[in-house]
Amino acid sequence: MSGVRRAMCRLLWASWPVFLTQVLCSAAVPISIDKTKVKEPEAKAEESQANVDTGLHYDRYLREVIDFLEKDQHFRDKLHNTDMEDIKQGKLAKELDFVSHHVRTKLDELKRQEVNRLRTLIKAKQDLEGGNDMVVDHQALLKQFEYLNHMNPHTFEVDDLDRLIKSATSDLENYDKERHEEFKKYEMMKEHDRQEHLKGLDEEERKKEEEHYEEMKKKHADHPKVNHPGSQNQLKEVWEEADGLDPEEFDPKTFFKLHDTNGDGFFDEQELEALFTKELEKIYDPTNEEDDMVEMEEERLRMREHVMNEVDSNKDRLVSLDEFLVATKKKEFLEPDSWETLEQNQAYTEEEMREFEEHLAQQEHDLNQKAADLQQQREELERQQEQLNAQKMELQKAVEHMERLKTQQPPAEVHVEGNAVPELHGNDHPLPPGHPAAPQEHHAQPQAHHQDGAPVLQGHDSAQQDLPPGHQEAPQHNLL
C-alpha cells in the first residue's frame, strides 16, 4: 500500500499544482555544489506520469484529464500563477472556459468514457448481487461518484473540473486517517488470531508459545536508538551513510538538492519516505521472525506523516526548499524529542479490542445463521427434487403401460350392464332356453275358481274378449 501511496503524491501533488506550479517541470536550476565534496547521485530515470497510480478508483480519469489540460498553453500559464488555496476554492476550474476547442472536445470524450465505465461497474455489481431482473436507476447510483457531474454525462464543464479537484484533494487528505484505521484492524486481527491459536493448545504447549511470544517481542525491541524523523541528527545520518559526506559539513540546501530526486524543487511524500530507510533498517529485518514488514511500512508512513505536519506549512502535501530551510532553524530540528516506535505505541486500546472481538463474534454468528439457512434451503430443494423425480417415474410407468397395451391389442370385450341383452349379429346362435340371458315368454296361467260347484277358468273369458273379430275359438278340453 505504501508504494501506491507514494505514487499517488507524485502524480497529484507534484504534477497537479505543484499541485501544480512546477508540474511542467523543466529541470530545476542547480544549486552551486562543491564537486570535490559531493558524490554525484546515480542517474535515475524519470518516472513516467502516465504509469503512476494514485490509488484513487478514478485514477485513470484523473490522469488523463490532467494530461490534456497541461497541453493547453493558457491553462499551463494559469497553473504557475494560482496558489493551492485558490485551486481548492475552484478558481482554477473557471479557466476551463478559455482552453482550446481541441482540448475541450477531448475532455468531453474522456467524461463520456468514464460515465460508461461507471455504468458498467454498477451493472456488474448488480448482476453479482442477483438483481438481473431489476431496472437499474443509473442516475441515482451515479450520485455516489462525486468527482463528476453525472447529470450531464456528455460534456466536460467547469463544474466537472471543480468536482475532480475537490474530490481528489479530499480523498488524499483522508488517506492517513483511513490508513490508521486499517492498520489498527490489522493489529487487532493479528492478536485475535494469536489468542485463537492459544485456545487450541494444551496447557504445556500454551506456556511454551507464550514464552516464545515474549521472547520475540523483547528481541524486536532491542535495536539501536531511532532518530527523530526530520531532525538534524536523522538527516546527518543520511548525509553520512547514504550520501557518503562528512557530517560536520552538513548543508541543508545541498541535502535538499541531493534528495529532490525528480528535480522539481519539492520533497513529495515519496521522496520524504525514502529519507527514513536507514532508521527503519535499525528496527526491521525481513529475515527476522520477530519483525513484521507490514509494521515496517506503517512506521515509514508515520515518520512521513509527522514530518509533513511539522514542515509543510501551507498544507499542500509538498515540502518546498523554503519550508525545509525554515524547519532546519527550529528547536525541534536541532534538539528533538526521542521518537517512540510502534512497539512503544500500541495501535489500539483494550476497549477497542473488546469491541473488535464482539464484532467478530457477531459476524461469525451471522455467517453461521446464514449457512444454516442456506443448508435448510438446500434440504428443502432436495426434498422437492425427490418428489419431482417420484412423479416423473410414475408418469413414465403409466406411459410404458399404455404403450404395452397398444402393442398387445387384446380382443374386444362386451360389457353388459344390468338386464341389457347383447345384440345378436349374423351367425350368432340363439341362446338355449333357460339361459339367464335368453328371452323369456310370459303366459297367463289359468287358476281354477269354483262358483256354484262348477269349476271356472278365471281369466279365460277376458282372454276371449281380446280376440279379434272372426277368430275361431279354440276347442276347450275338459280339465277334469
C-alpha positions as CSV (number, residue, x, y, z in Angstrom):
1,M,0.0,0.0,0.0
2,S,2.9,2.4,0.7
3,G,4.0,2.1,-2.9
4,V,0.6,3.1,-4.1
5,R,0.6,6.0,-1.7
6,R,4.0,7.3,-2.7
7,A,3.0,7.1,-6.4
8,M,-0.2,8.9,-5.6
9,C,1.6,12.0,-4.4
10,R,3.9,12.2,-7.3
11,L,1.0,12.4,-9.7
12,L,-1.5,14.6,-7.9
13,W,0.6,16.8,-5.7
14,A,3.8,17.0,-7.7
15,S,2.0,17.3,-11.0
16,W,-1.3,18.9,-10.1
17,P,-0.2,22.1,-8.8
18,V,2.8,21.8,-7.9
19,F,-0.1,20.8,-7.2
20,L,0.7,22.5,-10.0
21,T,3.1,25.3,-10.0
22,Q,6.0,23.1,-11.1
23,V,4.1,20.4,-12.8
24,L,5.5,21.2,-16.2
25,C,8.8,21.0,-14.6
26,S,11.7,21.6,-16.7
27,A,14.9,20.7,-14.9
28,A,15.4,22.9,-11.8
29,V,18.4,25.3,-11.8
30,P,21.2,23.5,-10.0
31,I,22.5,24.9,-6.7
32,S,26.2,25.5,-6.5
33,I,27.8,22.5,-5.0
34,D,31.4,21.8,-4.2
35,K,32.1,18.9,-6.6
36,T,35.1,17.8,-4.6
37,K,32.9,17.0,-1.6
38,V,29.7,15.9,-3.1
39,K,29.3,12.5,-4.6
40,E,27.2,12.6,-7.8
41,P,23.9,10.8,-7.2
42,E,23.2,8.0,-9.5
43,A,21.2,8.9,-12.6
44,K,17.6,7.8,-12.2
45,A,15.1,7.5,-15.0
46,E,12.2,9.9,-14.5
47,E,9.1,8.1,-13.7
48,S,6.5,8.4,-16.4
49,Q,3.5,10.3,-15.2
50,A,1.3,8.0,-17.3
51,N,2.4,5.0,-15.4
52,V,1.8,6.4,-11.9
53,D,-1.2,5.2,-10.0
54,T,-2.7,7.5,-7.3
55,G,-4.6,4.7,-5.6
56,L,-7.9,6.5,-6.3
57,H,-10.6,4.5,-8.0
58,Y,-10.9,7.2,-10.7
59,D,-7.1,7.4,-11.1
60,R,-7.0,6.9,-14.9
61,Y,-9.7,9.5,-15.5
62,L,-7.8,12.0,-13.3
63,R,-4.5,11.4,-15.0
64,E,-6.0,11.7,-18.5
65,V,-7.8,15.0,-17.6
66,I,-4.5,16.4,-16.2
67,D,-2.5,15.3,-19.2
68,F,-4.8,17.1,-21.7
69,L,-5.2,20.3,-19.6
70,E,-1.4,20.5,-19.5
71,K,-1.4,20.6,-23.3
72,D,-3.3,23.9,-23.3
73,Q,-0.9,26.9,-23.1
74,H,-3.4,29.2,-21.4
75,F,-4.2,26.6,-18.7
76,R,-0.5,25.9,-18.2
77,D,0.2,29.6,-17.6
78,K,-2.6,29.9,-15.1
79,L,-1.2,26.9,-13.1
80,H,2.0,28.9,-12.4
81,N,0.1,31.8,-11.0
82,T,-2.5,30.0,-8.9
83,D,-1.9,29.0,-5.3
84,M,-3.2,25.9,-3.6
85,E,-6.0,27.7,-1.7
86,D,-7.4,29.2,-4.9
87,I,-7.3,25.9,-6.6
88,K,-9.2,24.3,-3.7
89,Q,-11.8,27.1,-3.9
90,G,-12.4,26.4,-7.6
91,K,-10.8,29.5,-9.1
92,L,-8.6,27.4,-11.4
93,A,-11.6,25.4,-12.7
94,K,-13.1,28.6,-14.2
95,E,-10.2,28.8,-16.6
96,L,-11.6,25.8,-18.4
97,D,-13.7,28.1,-20.4
98,F,-10.6,29.5,-22.1
99,V,-8.9,26.3,-23.2
100,S,-8.7,25.3,-26.8
101,H,-11.6,23.6,-28.6
102,H,-9.5,20.5,-29.2
103,V,-8.8,20.1,-25.5
104,R,-12.4,20.6,-24.6
105,T,-13.5,18.1,-27.2
106,K,-11.1,15.5,-25.8
107,L,-12.3,16.2,-22.2
108,D,-15.9,15.6,-23.3
109,E,-14.8,12.3,-24.8
110,L,-13.0,11.3,-21.6
111,K,-16.0,12.1,-19.5
112,R,-18.4,10.0,-21.6
113,Q,-16.0,7.1,-21.4
114,E,-15.8,7.5,-17.6
115,V,-19.6,7.6,-17.2
116,N,-19.9,4.5,-19.4
117,R,-17.3,2.8,-17.2
118,L,-19.2,3.6,-14.0
119,R,-22.5,2.3,-15.5
120,T,-20.8,-0.9,-16.5
121,L,-19.4,-1.3,-12.9
122,I,-22.8,-0.6,-11.4
123,K,-24.5,-3.2,-13.7
124,A,-21.8,-5.7,-12.9
125,K,-22.2,-5.2,-9.2
126,Q,-26.0,-5.6,-9.5
127,D,-25.6,-8.8,-11.5
128,L,-23.3,-10.2,-8.8
129,E,-26.0,-9.4,-6.2
130,G,-28.6,-11.3,-8.2
131,G,-30.5,-8.3,-9.5
132,N,-30.6,-9.2,-13.1
133,D,-34.3,-8.6,-13.4
134,M,-34.3,-5.2,-11.6
135,V,-34.3,-2.0,-13.5
136,V,-31.1,0.0,-12.8
137,D,-31.5,3.6,-11.8
138,H,-28.2,4.9,-13.1
139,Q,-28.7,8.5,-12.1
140,A,-29.4,7.5,-8.5
141,L,-26.4,5.2,-8.3
142,L,-24.0,7.7,-10.0
143,K,-24.6,10.2,-7.3
144,Q,-22.1,8.4,-5.2
145,F,-19.4,9.4,-7.6
146,E,-18.9,13.0,-6.7
147,Y,-15.9,13.6,-8.8
148,L,-18.0,14.3,-11.9
149,N,-21.4,15.8,-12.7
150,H,-23.5,12.8,-13.5
151,M,-26.5,14.9,-14.5
152,N,-24.6,15.9,-17.7
153,P,-22.9,12.8,-19.0
154,H,-21.9,14.2,-22.3
155,T,-19.7,17.3,-21.9
156,F,-16.9,18.2,-19.5
157,E,-17.7,21.5,-17.9
158,V,-16.2,23.9,-15.2
159,D,-18.2,22.0,-12.6
160,D,-16.6,18.7,-13.6
161,L,-13.1,20.1,-13.1
162,D,-14.0,21.7,-9.8
163,R,-15.5,18.4,-8.6
164,L,-12.5,16.5,-9.7
165,I,-10.0,18.8,-7.9
166,K,-12.1,18.8,-4.7
167,S,-12.7,15.1,-4.6
168,A,-9.0,14.2,-5.2
169,T,-7.9,16.7,-2.6
170,S,-10.4,15.3,0.0
171,D,-9.7,11.7,-0.8
172,L,-5.9,12.1,-0.5
173,E,-6.2,14.2,2.7
174,N,-8.3,11.4,4.3
175,Y,-5.8,8.8,3.3
176,D,-3.8,8.9,6.5
177,K,-6.9,8.7,8.6
178,E,-8.2,5.7,6.8
179,R,-4.7,4.2,6.9
180,H,-4.6,4.4,10.7
181,E,-7.9,2.6,10.9
182,E,-6.8,-0.2,8.6
183,F,-3.6,-0.7,10.5
184,K,-5.4,-0.8,13.8
185,K,-7.7,-3.6,12.4
186,Y,-4.6,-5.4,11.2
187,E,-3.0,-5.4,14.6
188,M,-6.2,-6.4,16.4
189,M,-6.8,-9.3,14.0
190,K,-3.2,-10.3,14.5
191,E,-3.8,-10.5,18.3
192,H,-7.1,-12.2,17.8
193,D,-5.6,-15.0,15.7
194,R,-2.8,-15.4,18.2
195,Q,-5.4,-15.9,21.1
196,E,-7.4,-18.3,19.0
197,H,-4.3,-20.3,18.3
198,L,-3.6,-20.5,22.0
199,K,-7.1,-21.8,22.8
200,G,-6.3,-24.9,20.7
201,L,-3.2,-25.8,22.7
202,D,-2.9,-27.8,25.9
203,E,-1.5,-26.1,29.0
204,E,2.1,-27.0,28.4
205,E,2.1,-26.0,24.7
206,R,0.4,-22.8,25.6
207,K,3.0,-21.9,28.1
208,K,5.8,-22.5,25.6
209,E,4.0,-20.4,23.0
210,E,3.6,-17.5,25.4
211,E,7.3,-17.7,26.4
212,H,8.3,-17.6,22.7
213,Y,6.0,-14.7,22.0
214,E,7.5,-12.6,24.8
215,E,11.0,-13.5,23.7
216,M,10.3,-12.3,20.2
217,K,8.8,-9.0,21.4
218,K,11.9,-8.4,23.5
219,K,14.2,-9.2,20.6
220,H,12.3,-6.9,18.3
221,A,12.5,-4.0,20.8
222,D,16.3,-4.5,21.2
223,H,17.5,-2.2,18.5
224,P,19.7,0.9,18.2
225,K,18.2,4.3,19.0
226,V,16.0,5.7,16.3
227,N,16.5,9.3,15.5
228,H,13.5,11.7,15.4
229,P,12.3,11.8,11.8
230,G,13.3,15.1,10.1
231,S,15.7,16.1,12.8
232,Q,19.2,17.3,12.3
233,N,20.6,14.0,13.7
234,Q,18.4,11.9,11.4
235,L,19.3,13.9,8.2
236,K,23.0,14.0,9.1
237,E,23.0,10.2,9.4
238,V,21.6,10.0,5.8
239,W,24.1,12.6,4.7
240,E,26.9,10.5,6.1
241,E,25.8,6.9,5.4
242,A,23.7,7.2,2.3
243,D,25.5,10.2,0.6
244,G,29.0,9.4,1.9
245,L,29.6,13.0,3.1
246,D,31.2,14.4,6.2
247,P,28.5,15.0,8.9
248,E,30.4,18.1,10.1
249,E,29.9,19.7,6.7
250,F,26.1,19.1,6.6
251,D,24.4,21.7,4.5
252,P,20.5,21.7,4.4
253,K,20.3,23.3,0.9
254,T,22.7,20.8,-0.6
255,F,20.9,18.0,1.2
256,F,17.6,19.1,-0.3
257,K,19.1,19.2,-3.8
258,L,20.6,15.7,-3.4
259,H,17.3,14.1,-2.4
260,D,14.9,16.0,-4.6
261,T,15.2,13.1,-7.0
262,N,12.9,14.4,-9.7
263,G,14.3,17.9,-9.6
264,D,11.0,19.7,-9.3
265,G,12.1,21.8,-6.3
266,F,9.9,20.0,-3.8
267,F,10.0,17.0,-1.5
268,D,7.0,15.0,-2.2
269,E,5.8,12.2,0.0
270,Q,7.7,9.5,-1.8
271,E,11.0,11.4,-1.5
272,L,10.4,12.1,2.1
273,E,9.7,8.4,2.9
274,A,13.0,7.5,1.2
275,L,14.9,9.5,3.8
276,F,13.8,7.2,6.6
277,T,15.1,3.9,5.2
278,K,18.2,4.0,7.4
279,E,16.1,4.4,10.5
280,L,13.8,1.6,9.6
281,E,16.7,-0.7,9.0
282,K,17.6,-0.3,12.7
283,I,14.3,-1.8,13.7
284,Y,13.2,-4.2,10.9
285,D,14.9,-7.0,9.1
286,P,12.8,-9.1,6.7
287,T,14.8,-12.2,7.6
288,N,13.9,-12.0,11.3
289,E,10.8,-13.8,12.6
290,E,10.1,-11.1,15.1
291,D,9.9,-8.3,12.5
292,D,6.6,-7.6,10.7
293,M,7.1,-5.9,7.4
294,V,3.5,-4.6,7.5
295,E,4.5,-2.8,10.7
296,M,7.7,-1.5,9.0
297,E,5.7,0.2,6.3
298,E,3.3,1.7,8.8
299,E,6.4,3.0,10.7
300,R,7.6,4.6,7.5
301,L,4.3,6.3,6.9
302,R,4.1,7.5,10.5
303,M,7.5,9.2,10.0
304,R,6.5,10.8,6.7
305,E,3.2,12.0,8.2
306,H,5.0,13.5,11.2
307,V,7.5,15.4,9.1
308,M,4.7,16.7,6.8
309,N,2.8,18.0,9.8
310,E,5.9,19.8,11.1
311,V,7.3,21.2,7.9
312,D,4.5,21.5,5.3
313,S,3.3,25.0,6.4
314,N,0.9,25.6,3.5
315,K,-0.5,22.0,3.7
316,D,-0.1,21.3,0.0
317,R,1.5,17.9,0.9
318,L,4.7,19.1,-0.6
319,V,7.8,20.4,1.1
320,S,9.4,23.3,-0.7
321,L,13.0,24.3,-0.3
322,D,11.9,27.4,1.7
323,E,9.8,25.3,4.0
324,F,12.6,22.9,4.5
325,L,15.1,25.6,5.3
326,V,12.8,27.3,7.8
327,A,12.3,23.9,9.6
328,T,16.1,23.4,9.9
329,K,16.2,26.5,12.1
330,K,13.6,25.4,14.6
331,K,14.3,24.0,18.0
332,E,12.5,20.7,17.1
333,F,15.1,20.2,14.4
334,L,18.1,20.9,16.5
335,E,17.0,19.4,19.8
336,P,14.2,16.9,19.0
337,D,12.4,14.7,21.5
338,S,13.0,11.0,21.3
339,W,11.0,9.1,18.7
340,E,8.6,6.4,20.0
341,T,8.3,3.5,17.7
342,L,5.3,1.3,17.1
343,E,6.2,-1.2,19.8
344,Q,6.1,1.7,22.3
345,N,2.7,2.9,21.0
346,Q,0.1,0.1,20.8
347,A,-2.3,0.8,17.9
348,Y,-5.5,0.0,19.8
349,T,-6.9,0.3,23.3
350,E,-8.4,-2.6,25.4
351,E,-11.8,-1.2,24.8
352,E,-11.3,-1.2,21.0
353,M,-10.0,-4.7,21.2
354,R,-13.1,-5.8,23.1
355,E,-15.4,-4.1,20.6
356,F,-13.5,-5.7,17.8
357,E,-13.9,-9.2,19.4
358,E,-17.6,-8.6,19.8
359,H,-17.9,-7.5,16.2
360,L,-16.1,-10.7,15.0
361,A,-18.3,-12.8,17.2
362,Q,-21.4,-11.2,15.7
363,Q,-20.0,-11.7,12.2
364,E,-19.4,-15.3,12.9
365,H,-22.9,-15.7,14.3
366,D,-24.4,-14.1,11.3
367,L,-22.4,-16.3,8.9
368,N,-23.4,-19.4,10.8
369,Q,-27.0,-18.4,10.7
370,K,-26.7,-17.7,7.0
371,A,-25.1,-21.1,6.5
372,A,-27.8,-22.8,8.4
373,D,-30.5,-21.0,6.4
374,L,-28.7,-22.0,3.2
375,Q,-28.5,-25.6,4.3
376,Q,-32.2,-25.6,5.2
377,Q,-33.0,-24.2,1.7
378,R,-30.8,-26.9,0.2
379,E,-32.5,-29.7,2.0
380,E,-36.0,-28.3,1.0
381,L,-34.9,-28.1,-2.6
382,E,-33.6,-31.7,-2.4
383,R,-36.9,-32.8,-1.0
384,Q,-38.8,-31.1,-3.7
385,Q,-36.5,-32.7,-6.3
386,E,-37.1,-36.1,-4.9
387,Q,-40.9,-35.5,-5.1
388,L,-40.5,-34.4,-8.7
389,N,-38.4,-37.5,-9.5
390,A,-41.0,-39.8,-8.0
391,Q,-43.8,-38.1,-10.0
392,K,-41.6,-38.4,-13.1
393,M,-41.1,-42.2,-12.5
394,E,-44.9,-42.7,-12.0
395,L,-45.7,-40.9,-15.2
396,Q,-43.1,-42.9,-17.1
397,K,-44.5,-46.1,-15.8
398,A,-48.0,-45.1,-16.9
399,V,-46.7,-44.2,-20.4
400,E,-44.9,-47.5,-20.6
401,H,-48.1,-49.4,-19.6
402,M,-50.1,-47.6,-22.2
403,E,-47.5,-48.5,-24.9
404,R,-47.6,-52.1,-23.8
405,L,-51.4,-52.3,-24.1
406,K,-51.2,-50.8,-27.6
407,T,-48.7,-53.5,-28.8
408,Q,-50.7,-56.4,-27.2
409,Q,-54.2,-55.5,-28.8
410,P,-56.4,-57.9,-26.8
411,P,-59.9,-59.0,-28.3
412,A,-62.7,-56.5,-27.6
413,E,-64.9,-57.4,-24.6
414,V,-68.6,-56.6,-24.4
415,H,-69.7,-55.3,-21.1
416,V,-73.4,-55.8,-20.2
417,E,-74.9,-53.6,-17.6
418,G,-78.0,-54.6,-15.7
419,N,-80.5,-56.7,-17.7
420,A,-79.4,-55.4,-21.1
421,V,-79.4,-58.1,-23.8
422,P,-76.4,-58.2,-26.1
423,E,-77.2,-57.8,-29.7
424,L,-77.0,-60.8,-31.9
425,H,-75.3,-60.4,-35.2
426,G,-75.2,-62.6,-38.3
427,N,-74.4,-66.2,-37.5
428,D,-74.7,-65.8,-33.7
429,H,-76.6,-68.8,-32.3
430,P,-79.7,-68.3,-30.2
431,L,-79.2,-68.9,-26.5
432,P,-80.8,-72.1,-25.2
433,P,-83.9,-72.0,-23.2
434,G,-83.4,-71.3,-19.6
435,H,-80.2,-69.4,-20.2
436,P,-80.2,-66.4,-17.9
437,A,-79.7,-64.1,-20.9
438,A,-82.3,-65.9,-23.1
439,P,-85.6,-64.0,-23.8
440,Q,-88.5,-65.3,-21.6
441,E,-92.1,-65.7,-22.8
442,H,-94.8,-64.7,-20.3
443,H,-98.1,-66.8,-20.4
444,A,-101.1,-66.2,-18.3
445,Q,-101.6,-69.3,-16.1
446,P,-105.3,-70.0,-15.5
447,Q,-106.4,-70.5,-12.0
448,A,-109.5,-72.6,-11.1
449,H,-112.2,-71.0,-9.0
450,H,-115.3,-72.8,-8.1
451,Q,-118.5,-70.9,-8.3
452,D,-121.7,-72.9,-7.5
453,G,-119.7,-76.1,-7.5
454,A,-118.5,-75.7,-11.1
455,P,-115.0,-75.1,-12.0
456,V,-114.4,-71.9,-13.8
457,L,-111.3,-70.9,-15.6
458,Q,-110.6,-67.4,-14.4
459,G,-109.2,-65.1,-17.0
460,H,-110.4,-67.2,-19.9
461,D,-113.4,-65.0,-20.7
462,S,-111.3,-62.0,-20.6
463,A,-108.9,-63.6,-23.0
464,Q,-111.7,-64.3,-25.4
465,Q,-112.8,-60.7,-25.2
466,D,-109.5,-59.7,-26.5
467,L,-109.6,-62.0,-29.6
468,P,-110.0,-60.2,-32.9
469,P,-113.3,-60.5,-34.9
470,G,-113.6,-63.7,-36.9
471,H,-111.2,-65.6,-34.8
472,Q,-112.4,-69.1,-34.1
473,E,-112.4,-70.1,-30.5
474,A,-110.0,-72.8,-29.8
475,P,-111.7,-76.1,-28.6
476,Q,-111.9,-76.5,-24.9
477,H,-110.6,-79.5,-23.2
478,N,-112.0,-81.0,-20.1
479,L,-109.6,-80.4,-17.4
480,L,-111.1,-83.0,-15.2
